[in-house]
Amino acid sequence: MNVADAMTPRPELVTVELPGTRDDALEYLQKGGFSSVPVVKVEDDTETFRGLVSRDSLIENPDEDQLALLLEEVPTITQEATVEELATLMLRERTRRVPVVNGELEGIVTITDVIRAIATGDADGGTEVGTVAARRINAVHAGTPLPVAERELHYADEPYAIVLDDDAEPAGILTEVDVLAVANVVEGEERIGDSLADDDDDWKWESIKSVGNRYLPTRNVELPTAPVSEFMTDDVVTVTKRKTAREVAQLMIRHDIEQIPMMSGNDLVGIVQDSHLLEALDER
């Protein structure tokens, strides 16, 4: 299967144009739940692909309003490349969306497109997920304030966290998409650290106030301070290590999710992310 058969063609793409602002990209990412949006510049009726703006870039650069300064240079691919070559590129570059470019933007192919190819049998899906799943699991406590949990996701460099209750049992899952969905664009110098809990509260915001904007700058992006239990998904799909990549891919497409906890009986033993399924196709 080639990239041309899997990609979203240019006429169906939503893009943002230069010059533009962070609000243009944030609105699209919030509504669509995507990880990034392609940016183009039109001059003399000619469109040029300039890069992507990701949800990470928006959250990590809250004081930057100009879209041009939030751009990320990314690898590209051609329509003639195979899905297997695409999987190798995505793994090597640690990217989830690859622009299809041949002088101009012809489309976008995403990790979801690859997962769909595995789910439908257009790409190899016979590998058991127990051989590719991660055994180290990122986790947060259910009572963690959302801004703290967002920082944890960032420093762990993971798009998810399993949410644990007081007995250290899985209670749900929190993802970057959940965080972005409740992010608010604000004006001025207001930040989360300015809304402080009482000294008697379990989470003392006074203790992080001195960190200031190094903790979570929120001049333009503000997150609710409620615990992650209010934003997590508590009806979690799970799999066992014997499930094949195709079976797991089908679950991911059906439930529109990017990672699935792996269980052995009642024990959480790993996590299967969509990127792990790419390893079955990796041609390196």
Secondary structure, DSSP 4 states (H G I P E B T S, - for coil): -BHHHHSEEGGG---EEES-BHHHHHHHHHHH--SEEEEEEEETTEEEEEEEEEHHHHHH-TT--BGGGG-B----B-TTSBHHHHHHHHHHHT-SEEEEESSSEEEEEEHHHHHHHHHHTSS---SBGGGTSBSS--EEETTSBHHHHHHHHHHHT-SEEEEE-TTS-EEEEEEHHHHHHT-EE--TT--GGGS---TTSSS-THHHHTTGGGT---SSEE---SBGGGTSB-S---B-TTSBHHHHHHHHHHHT-SEEEEEETTEEEEEEEHHHHHTTT---
